[in-house]
């Protein structure tokens, strides 16, 4: 995840923290293990060159929304996260089908094409999206993106966020994919939490937020770009927030319906 404190620093903190011990039984804050057999559309972004060999070099998450199309957060491909412009990362890979990033299995695929939203605003965090195209289609089942009027966005809906990121908020990164249950929150709650500051500004048109009133379940550093899912549909990408699992500071996600024009224009399928 990645606000000023969550995001841009999210994956960067991962780079600075390696090597770190993986949490054995925890997950994205307050979650549990999530076998990829139940979520084959969850993928990891990785670079051994930038983040080391441990945990496959993972630094962000992504989502397979077509057999050749992956979406993630724009900030994951920023210089603030990678340390260099993304075009200079020679071994940028999409890790598919690997539950345990500390082990083998699955595939590490080089994207054939990358589109990073040129309108992404790193101050407000608006437009936090990127589309990566694979050079060949995968048999994995992609997840459908919930359309703008889909009831999946309704406040109060139970949602699940997935990732390999920090499980404690203190730099303990997971090797196995984890999932945490959160609730979609009303836009008014999100706007009150983030009226505009160095962390970002909530904009209902392109964002939604999810969490628990008392905190405790949330995405965290290293989960950025990963999926928020309601009823088998993608409703959000982990984007930003203040802290991890803090009461009154819900996680903010790129609204998945805002991805649809970019996927249609830049995706392969």
C-alpha positions as CSV (number, residue, x, y, z in Angstrom):
1,X,0.0,0.0,0.0
2,X,1.2,3.5,-0.4
3,X,0.3,6.9,0.7
4,X,3.0,9.4,1.4
5,X,3.6,7.1,4.3
6,X,2.0,4.0,2.9
7,X,2.8,3.9,-0.7
8,X,5.8,5.5,-2.3
9,X,7.6,4.6,0.8
10,X,5.9,1.3,0.9
11,X,7.9,-0.7,-1.6
12,X,11.0,1.5,-0.9
13,X,10.8,0.4,2.7
14,X,10.7,-3.1,1.5
15,X,13.9,-2.6,-0.4
16,X,15.7,-1.0,2.5
17,X,14.4,-3.7,4.9
18,X,15.7,-6.7,3.1
19,X,16.6,-9.3,4.2
20,X,13.8,-9.6,6.7
21,X,12.3,-12.6,8.3
22,X,9.0,-13.6,6.8
23,X,6.0,-13.8,9.1
24,X,4.9,-17.4,9.5
25,X,1.2,-17.2,10.4
26,X,0.1,-13.6,9.8
27,X,-0.9,-11.8,6.7
28,X,-1.7,-8.4,5.2
29,X,-2.6,-6.8,8.5
30,X,-5.1,-9.0,10.3
31,X,-5.4,-11.7,7.6
32,X,-4.8,-15.3,6.8
33,X,-3.1,-17.5,4.1
34,X,-4.8,-17.4,0.7
35,X,-4.0,-20.3,-1.6
36,X,-3.4,-19.2,-5.2
37,X,-5.7,-22.0,-6.3
38,X,-8.5,-19.8,-5.0
39,X,-7.1,-16.6,-6.4
40,X,-5.2,-17.4,-9.6
41,X,-5.4,-13.8,-10.7
42,X,-3.2,-12.5,-7.9
43,X,0.3,-11.8,-9.2
44,X,3.5,-10.2,-7.8
45,X,5.8,-7.6,-9.4
46,X,9.4,-8.4,-8.8
47,X,13.0,-7.4,-9.5
48,X,16.0,-9.3,-8.1
49,X,18.2,-6.5,-9.3
50,X,16.4,-3.8,-7.2
51,X,15.1,-5.9,-4.3
52,X,17.3,-8.9,-3.9
53,X,16.6,-12.6,-4.5
54,X,14.7,-13.2,-1.2
55,X,11.0,-13.6,-1.7
56,X,11.5,-13.6,-5.5
57,X,12.4,-9.9,-5.4
58,X,8.7,-9.0,-4.8
59,X,8.0,-5.3,-4.3
60,X,4.3,-4.8,-5.3
61,X,1.2,-6.8,-6.2
62,X,-0.8,-6.9,-9.4
63,X,-4.0,-8.5,-10.8
64,X,-4.6,-10.5,-13.9
65,X,-7.7,-9.0,-15.6
66,X,-7.2,-10.7,-19.0
67,X,-5.2,-13.7,-20.1
68,X,-2.5,-11.3,-21.2
69,X,-3.3,-8.2,-19.1
70,X,-2.1,-7.2,-15.6
71,X,-3.1,-4.1,-13.7
72,X,-1.2,-2.6,-10.8
73,X,-0.6,0.8,-9.1
74,X,1.3,3.5,-11.1
75,X,3.3,4.4,-8.0
76,X,4.8,0.8,-8.0
77,X,6.7,1.8,-11.2
78,X,7.8,5.2,-9.9
79,X,11.4,6.2,-9.4
80,X,10.6,6.8,-5.7
81,X,9.8,3.0,-5.3
82,X,12.3,1.5,-7.8
83,X,15.2,3.9,-7.2
84,X,15.5,4.4,-11.0
85,X,13.1,5.0,-13.8
86,X,11.2,1.7,-14.6
87,X,12.7,1.5,-18.1
88,X,16.1,1.1,-16.4
89,X,15.0,-2.0,-14.4
90,X,16.4,-4.8,-16.7
91,X,14.8,-7.7,-14.9
92,X,11.3,-6.4,-14.1
93,X,9.1,-9.5,-13.9
94,X,5.5,-10.6,-13.2
95,X,5.4,-13.6,-11.0
96,X,2.4,-15.8,-11.7
97,X,1.3,-19.0,-10.0
98,X,3.7,-18.9,-7.1
99,X,2.1,-19.1,-3.6
100,X,5.4,-19.0,-1.8
101,X,7.7,-16.3,-3.0
102,X,10.6,-17.9,-1.1
103,X,10.2,-21.1,-3.1
104,X,10.0,-22.1,-6.8
105,X,7.0,-22.9,-9.0
106,X,4.9,-20.8,-11.2
107,X,6.4,-18.4,-13.8
108,X,8.4,-15.2,-13.9
109,X,7.3,-13.3,-17.0
110,X,8.8,-10.2,-18.6
111,X,6.1,-7.7,-19.6
112,X,6.1,-7.0,-23.4
113,X,4.5,-3.6,-22.9
114,X,4.0,-1.2,-19.9
115,X,1.6,1.7,-19.7
116,X,1.9,3.9,-16.6
117,X,-0.9,6.5,-16.3
118,X,0.7,9.8,-17.3
119,X,-2.0,11.6,-15.3
120,X,-1.1,9.9,-12.0
121,X,-0.8,12.6,-9.4
122,X,1.7,11.7,-6.7
123,X,0.4,14.4,-4.4
124,X,-3.3,13.5,-4.3
125,X,-2.7,9.8,-5.4
126,X,-5.3,10.3,-8.1
127,X,-5.1,8.0,-11.2
128,X,-2.8,5.4,-9.5
129,X,-2.9,2.8,-12.2
130,X,-0.7,1.0,-14.7
131,X,-1.4,-1.7,-17.3
132,X,1.2,-4.4,-18.2
133,X,0.9,-6.6,-21.2
134,X,2.3,-10.1,-21.3
135,X,3.9,-11.4,-24.5
136,X,1.7,-14.5,-24.4
137,X,-1.6,-15.4,-22.9
138,X,-1.9,-17.4,-19.7
139,X,-4.3,-20.2,-18.9
140,X,-5.0,-18.6,-15.5
141,X,-8.5,-17.5,-14.9
142,X,-8.6,-13.6,-14.9
143,X,-10.8,-11.7,-12.5
144,X,-13.6,-9.5,-14.0
145,X,-13.5,-5.8,-13.2
146,X,-16.7,-4.5,-11.6
147,X,-18.4,-1.9,-13.8
148,X,-19.2,1.6,-12.5
149,X,-22.8,0.8,-11.5
150,X,-22.0,-2.6,-10.1
151,X,-23.5,-3.3,-6.6
152,X,-20.0,-4.6,-5.5
153,X,-19.1,-1.0,-4.7
154,X,-21.9,-0.6,-2.2
155,X,-20.8,0.6,1.3
156,X,-21.0,-2.2,3.9
157,X,-20.1,-4.9,1.4
158,X,-17.6,-7.5,2.7
159,X,-14.4,-7.3,0.7
160,X,-11.0,-9.1,0.7
161,X,-7.6,-7.6,0.1
162,X,-4.7,-9.8,-1.1
163,X,-0.9,-9.4,-0.9
164,X,2.6,-10.5,0.0
165,X,3.4,-7.3,1.9
166,X,4.1,-6.3,5.5
167,X,2.1,-8.3,8.0
168,X,2.7,-6.2,11.1
169,X,3.3,-2.7,9.9
170,X,6.9,-3.1,11.3
171,X,8.7,-4.7,8.3
172,X,7.8,-8.4,8.6
173,X,7.1,-9.3,5.0
174,X,5.1,-12.4,4.1
175,X,6.4,-15.1,1.8
176,X,3.0,-16.7,1.2
177,X,0.1,-14.9,-0.3
178,X,-2.3,-13.5,2.4
179,X,-5.8,-12.2,2.5
180,X,-7.6,-9.9,5.0
181,X,-11.4,-9.3,5.2
182,X,-12.4,-5.6,5.3
183,X,-15.6,-3.7,4.6
184,X,-16.2,-1.2,1.8
185,X,-16.8,2.2,3.5
186,X,-19.0,5.2,2.5
187,X,-17.3,7.9,0.5
188,X,-18.2,10.4,3.2
189,X,-16.2,8.4,5.8
190,X,-13.2,8.3,3.4
191,X,-13.4,12.0,2.6
192,X,-13.4,12.9,6.3
193,X,-10.4,10.6,6.9
194,X,-8.4,12.1,4.0
195,X,-9.6,15.7,3.2
196,X,-6.3,16.6,1.7
197,X,-2.8,16.5,3.2
198,X,0.7,15.3,2.4
199,X,-0.7,11.7,2.5
200,X,-3.2,12.4,-0.3
201,X,-6.8,13.5,-1.0
202,X,-9.7,11.2,-1.3
203,X,-11.6,11.5,-4.5
204,X,-14.7,9.3,-4.9
205,X,-14.6,9.4,-8.7
206,X,-11.5,7.4,-8.9
207,X,-11.0,5.9,-5.4
208,X,-12.8,3.9,-2.7
209,X,-11.7,3.0,0.7
210,X,-12.1,-0.1,2.9
211,X,-11.3,-1.2,6.4
212,X,-12.7,-1.5,9.9
213,X,-13.8,1.4,12.2
214,X,-11.5,0.1,14.9
215,X,-8.7,-0.7,12.6
216,X,-6.8,-4.0,12.7
217,X,-7.3,-5.3,9.1
218,X,-5.7,-3.5,6.2
219,X,-3.2,-3.7,3.4
220,X,0.3,-2.5,4.1
221,X,3.7,-1.8,2.5
222,X,4.5,-4.2,-0.3
223,X,0.8,-4.8,-1.0
224,X,0.5,-1.9,-3.4
225,X,-1.2,-2.7,-6.7
226,X,-2.8,-5.8,-5.3
227,X,-6.5,-6.7,-5.5
228,X,-9.5,-5.7,-3.4
229,X,-12.3,-8.2,-4.3
230,X,-16.0,-8.3,-3.6
231,X,-18.2,-11.2,-4.8
232,X,-15.6,-12.4,-7.3
233,X,-15.1,-9.0,-8.9
234,X,-12.2,-6.6,-8.7
235,X,-13.3,-3.4,-7.1
236,X,-10.0,-1.8,-6.2
237,X,-6.2,-1.8,-6.3
238,X,-4.2,-1.2,-3.2
239,X,-3.0,2.4,-3.4
240,X,-2.5,4.5,-0.3
241,X,-3.5,5.4,3.3
242,X,-2.0,6.5,6.6
243,X,-0.2,3.8,8.5
244,X,-1.4,0.1,8.4
245,X,-4.6,-1.0,10.2
246,X,-5.0,2.2,12.2
247,X,-8.4,3.2,13.5
248,X,-9.8,6.2,11.6
249,X,-7.3,5.7,8.7
250,X,-8.8,3.2,6.2
251,X,-6.9,1.9,3.2
252,X,-7.6,3.8,0.0
253,X,-7.8,1.9,-3.3
254,X,-7.9,2.9,-7.0
255,X,-11.5,2.3,-7.9
256,X,-11.5,-0.6,-10.4
257,X,-14.1,0.9,-12.7
258,X,-11.7,3.8,-13.3
259,X,-9.3,1.1,-14.8
260,X,-11.7,0.1,-17.6
261,X,-10.8,2.7,-20.2
262,X,-7.1,2.1,-19.6
263,X,-7.5,-1.7,-19.9
264,X,-9.5,-1.3,-23.1
265,X,-6.9,1.1,-24.6
266,X,-3.7,-0.6,-23.4
267,X,-4.5,-4.2,-22.5
268,X,-4.2,-7.1,-24.9
269,X,-7.5,-8.8,-24.1
